[in-house]
Amino acid sequence: MEDNVANSQKYRVLGGSFAAYTFDAFDLLLLAMAFQPIMNDLSLTRSEAGMLATATLVGVGFSSVLMGWYSDNYGRRKAMLWSLISFSLLTMLIAVAQTWTQILILRFLAGLGLGGLWGVIAAYIAETFPPKQRGRAAAFVMSSFPVGVGLASFLAGKIIPAFGWRALFLTAGAALIVAAYVFLFVKESEVWKEQREARRTGTHTAPEKVSVGEIFRDGMARNTIIATAISALALFAYWGTTSWLPTYLVKERGLSVADMGMFMTILSVGMFFGYNLFGWLADIIGKRNALALSLCGSGVMLAIYAMTENPTMLMWMGPAYAFFMAFVGLMGSYYGELYPVRVRTTGSGFCFNVGRGVSAFAPLVLGGLATTFSLQTLILLCSIPFLAAGLLTLLLPPSENLRREETGPKKQPVPVR
């Protein structure tokens, strides 16, 4: 009976996390899909449009510290709920925004909610699933990112031509349904609750409150710095490309908004299969090695994609490039193993989201350079950070050398050393 309850909780966490991260990706991509009509409507330059994406990612960077700290101190479930509710409502308000400044502020505030979700989900999965299932479980949950991308692309192609860009942002309200599911059906992590109780009763020698400084002590500093640098490079390349890819397809490849939505949707299909295949591969060759392969493959395929001009070939090369972009899911399962339960969300969330915060300047930088160079050239150059991140990954310890924690009511977590 106890095993049935545990299995039920596992799959509720899996389903809730999949749906939550779907709308995290969905919300992030809505702005990129609406760039061109917003620029036309508000008479914005490419630099000003890029600043809107940058504001979102700056908020995401701050959120990594804020929401990671909140999750480790007050629970995974509460952090997930706050993230979902905040970014959903703030994104919906963009539908009534009248100026560039108003959108800028709303995107920054929404970013504060968006950034916290990744680390919370990574910790939830690591604390709910046994070690032998974590790679596949994390990859499956993170594969919801391309589902969100595909959904945003599909709706943009249908809604913007018919109802305008403002109506598109109202669709972010669907994340509130996911929040209701988490509130009603997903329980708090038992491993986190044990850690909290141990700190309260004094049976754990560490201070009751978790601090960010802990991830830079006890041998964790090197891994924190390297993993953050990997995230910054990979996500700079990803967001630099993704923020401007819809505009690139319309302005430099001559696609209509509806066709662009179709191309982006097809691209996300390749990403979905890549996430799940790389999750399976990670359990065979190790998470670190799979992560390095994903990043290097992304760099090579992005360069080929950027140089493809024929529309038919461009449509087929998109999924081939996106297939290798499984690194976010791999980071979700691998980074969590670099840290003990006590600072798992803080550590993994810091590495990923501070890196994402650094990458915030990618849309702005590319938007500024686009006044001098073509978007094709700039997207081509984004392959370099991907390759650098892949090589840097090899400086981290192989996942098989990391000490794994068994989750469950009878086990105490063992720090990773």
N, C-alpha and C positions, 0 to 999 in steps of 0.2 A: 504493500500500500504506500509506504514511504517512497519507494522507487517511482511509483506512478505519479505521485505528487511532484517529485523532483523533475521527472521527464516532462510533465505538464508545464512546470515553470520554465524549463529550458526552452520549450517551443514557443511559449508566450513571449519570453525575452527575445527569441529569434525573430518572431513575427513583428513584434512591436519595434524592434531595432531596425528591421528591414524597412518598414513603413516610415519610420521617423527619418532615416537617412535618405530615403527616396525624396522626401519633401525638403530636406536640407539641400540636396543637389538641385532640385526643382527651383527652389527659391534663388539660389545662387545664379542659375542660368537665365532666369527671367529677364534680368537686366541686359545681359549680352544679347538675347534674342530681340530685345526692344531698342537696342542702341540706335539703329538707323532712323526709325520713326521718331524717337525722342529727339535726336539731333535735328531732324527736319522741323519738328513742331516747335522746339524751343530755340532754334537757331544756334546750336552749340557747335563748337569746334571739336575736332577729334581729341585734343588735349583735355577739354572740359568733360567730354564723355568718358574718357579714360579715368579722370579723377573720380567719377561716380563709382566705378568698379574698385578703384583704389580705396575709397572711403569704406566700402564693404569689407575689404580684406584687412584694413587697419583695425576695424572693429573686431574682426575675427582674431587678430593677433592679441589684442587686449583680453578677449574672451578666454583664450587658452589658459591664462593665469587665473582669471576671475572664476570661471566655471569649473576648472580643474580643482581649485582650492575648495570651492563650494561642494563639489561632488565628494571629495575625500573627507570632508568634515560633516556634511549633512545628508549624504546619500546619493546614490546613482539615480534613483527614481525621481526625486525632487528636482535634480539638475536637468534631467531629460524633459520633465514637464515645463519648467521655466523656459528652456530653450525653445521648445515647440511653440508655446503660446506667444512668446515675445516676438520671434521673427515672423510668425504668421500675421499677427495684428499689425506690426510695423510695415510689413511689405504691402498689405492691403491699403494702408493709408497713402501709398504712392499714387494710387488711382485718383486721388483728389489734390495732389500736390500741383502747385501752379508755377513754381520757379525751380531753377537749377539748385539753388541753396537748400530749398525744402527737401528735394530728393536726396541731396548729398547727406543731410542730417539723418534722414530716415534710413538710408542705406548703412550709415555708420552704426546707428543704434540696432538695426536688424543684425548686423555683423556680430554684435555682442552676444546675441542669442545663437546665431549660426555656428560660431566657432566652438562652442562648448560641447556640441553634440558628439563629435567624432571621438574625443577622449572618453566620454561617458560610455558610449557604446562599446569601445574597445575594452574597457574595464569590465563592463557587464558580461560580455562574452567570455573573457578570460576567467571570470569568477563563477560562471554558470556551467561551462562545458569542461569536461576532462581534457588533459593535455593532448591526447591523440585525436580529438575532434576540433580543437580550437582553430587550426589553420583553415579547415574547410568551412567551419561556422563563421569565422570572421570574414573570409573571402565571400561567402554567400551574402552576408549582411552588407558588406561594402559594395557588392555588385549591384546593390540598389541605386548606387550613384548614377550609372548609365541609364537606369530605368527612369530616374528623375530627369536626367538630361533629355532622354527621348520624349518623355511626357511634356516637358517644357517646349521642346522643339515642335512637337506635333501640335500642341495647343496654340503656339505662336503663329504657325502657318495657317491655322484656321481662324483664330480670333482677331489678330491684328488687321488682316485685310477686310474683315467684316465689321468689326466693332471698334477698332483702334487699340493703341497700345495701353491705354488706361484700364480697359476691361481685362487685359491679360493679368495685371497685378492682383485683381480681385480673386483669382483662382488660388492664391496662396492661402486662403482661408480653409482649404481642405486639410491643412496640417492640424487644425483644431480637432478634427475627427480622430486623428491618430493620438492626440493628447488625451482625448476622452478614453480611448482604448487602454492607454498606458495607466491612466488613473484608476480604471475599473478592474483591469485584469493582470497587470504586471506587478509583481511584488518586489520589494527591496532585496538587494543582493545579500544572501546569508553570510557570505564571507566578509563583506563590509560590516555587517551588523556585529559579527564576532569581534572584529578588530576594534570597533567603537566600544563595545562592552569591555574588552580587555583594557583599553585605555582608561575607561571610567573607573573600573574597579581596582586599578593599579597592578594588575597581573601582567601588564605589558610595560616594559621599561621606558618606552618612548613617550614623549609628551603627548597629552591628550589631543591637542590641535596640530594638524599637519601644516608645515610651512614649505614654501617653494624652495627655500635654501637647502632643504634636505636632499634634493636631487643633484646637488653639487658637492655632496659629502659621501663618505664611506665608499669610495671607489666608483661612484656613479657619475662624477663630473665629466670624465673623458667621453663616455657613451652619450651623455646628454648633449655635449657640444657637437660631436660628430653627427649624431642623428638629427640635430636641429639644422646643421649645415646641409645635410642631404635633403631634408624637407624643403629648405629655402631654395636650393637650386632646382629641385624637381618641380616644385610648385610655381616658381618664377616662370619656368618654361611652360608649364601647363596653363597657368592663368594668362600669361602673355599671349599664348596661342588661342586659347578658348574664348577669351574676351573679344578678340577681333576676328575670329574665324567666320562667324555669320556675316559680318560686314565685308570681309575679304571675298566670300563667295558671291555676294551681291554686287559689290563695286568693281572687283577685279576679274571675276569669272563670269559676270553677267547673268547670274541666276535671279529669278524672281523671289520675293519673300516666301511664297508658298513652296517653291522648289528648294530654297535654302532650308526650310523647315524639314523637308523630306530628307535632304542630304544629311542633316544633323541627326535626324532620327535613325537613319541607316547606320551612321557612324557609331551611335550609342549601342547598336546591336552587337557590333564587334567588341566593344568595351565590356558588355555584359558577359559574353562567352570568355573573354580574356580573364576577367576577375575570377570566374569559377574554375577555369582550367589552371590558372596560376595558383589558386588556393589548394587544389589537388596536388600540383607539382611541388608546392612548398612542403607538404608533409612527406615528400619523397627525397628531394635534394636539399632540404633545409630552407628555412624562411629567408635567411640572409642571401643565399645564392639565388633564390627565386626573385628576390627584390632587385639584386644587381642585374639579372637578366632582363627583368621588366624595364628597368630604367635605360639600359643600353639599347634595348630593342626599340623603345620609344624614340630615342634620339635618332637612330638610323632610319626608322620608318617615317618620322616627321620630315626629315630631309627629302626623302623620296616623294612624299605627299606634296610638299611645297613646290617641287619642281614639276609636278604633273599638271598639264594644262587641258588635256582633252576631257570634256565633261563626263563622258562615260567612264573613262579610266579613273577620274577623280572620285566618282561615286563608289567605285569598287575599292580604291586604295584607302578611302576613309576608314572602313571597318578594319582593314589590315593594319593601319597605323594605330587605331584605337584598341585593337586586341592586346597590344603590349602595355597599355596604360592601366595596368592592374596594381600599380605600386601603392595606391592609397589603401587598398584592402590588405596588402602584405604588410604595410607599416602598422596597420591596426592590430594584426596578430603578433608581429615581431617586436614592436616597440614596447608593448605591454609586458613582454617577458624580460625586458631589460631592468624592470623595477619590481620591488616587493609590493604586496597588496596595499600597504599603508600609503604609499605615494604613487600608486599605479596610474590613476587618472591624471594627477598633477604632472608626473614625469612624461608619460606618453603624450598627453595633451599639450604640454609645453613644447616638446620636440616638434610635433606636427603643426600646431597652430602658431607658434612663434615663427616657424618657418613659413607658414602661410601668411603671417603678418608681414614678414620681409618681402614676400612675393607680391604684396599689395601694390608695390610700385611698378610691377610689370605692365599692367594696362596703361598706366600714365606714361611710362617711359616709351612704350611702343607707340602710343598715341602721339607723343611729341615728335618722335623720329619719323612717323608716317608723313609728316609735312615735307620731309626730304627724301625718304626712301619709300619704295613700294611696300605694301603689307606682305607681299610674297617674300621679299628679302628678309624682312623682320621675322616672319614665321620660320623661315629657313634657319636663321641664326639661333632660334630657340632650341634647336637640336643640341647645341653645345652644352648648355647647363644640364640637360638630360644625361648626356654621356659622362660629364664630370661627376654628377651625383651617383651614377652607377659605379664608377671607379672608387669613389669615396666610401661606398657601402662596404667594400672589402676590408676596411679598417675596423669594422665592428666585429664582435665575437660571433662565430658561427652559432646558429640557434641550438645545435645539438650540444654545445658546451655550456649553455645556460641552464641553470638549475630551475626546473619547473615546479610549480606549486600545484598540489592536489586540492581541489575545492570540495567542500562538504562540511556538514555540521560537526564532524568529529576531528577534523584536521586543523592544525594551526598552520598559518602560512610561513613559508621559509624564505628569508630574504635572498635575492639574487646577488651573487658575488662575482 
